Amino acid sequence: MLGVVQFIRTLIFVAIALGTAGTLVEATGIVGREAVKAHQHGGMSFKWLNQQLVGNDGRK
């Protein structure tokens, strides 16, 4: 009986691991596609980003 429980526990663990790996692969693909779209649209202006984060054109 203990062997059956251990087998089922192993199957559940493998299923969770495969599901997690599949989700990570899918998320990586989504992020990659969005990066390509951003690159095709000219990317991001770091000057603009710095202004948003620091303000005053980066001057104090």
HELIX and SHEET records of a PDB file:
HELIX    1   1 LEU A    2  GLN A   40  1                                  39    
HELIX    2   2 PHE A   46  VAL A   54  1                                   9    
HELIX    3   3 ASN A   56  GLY A   58  5                                   3    
END                                                                             
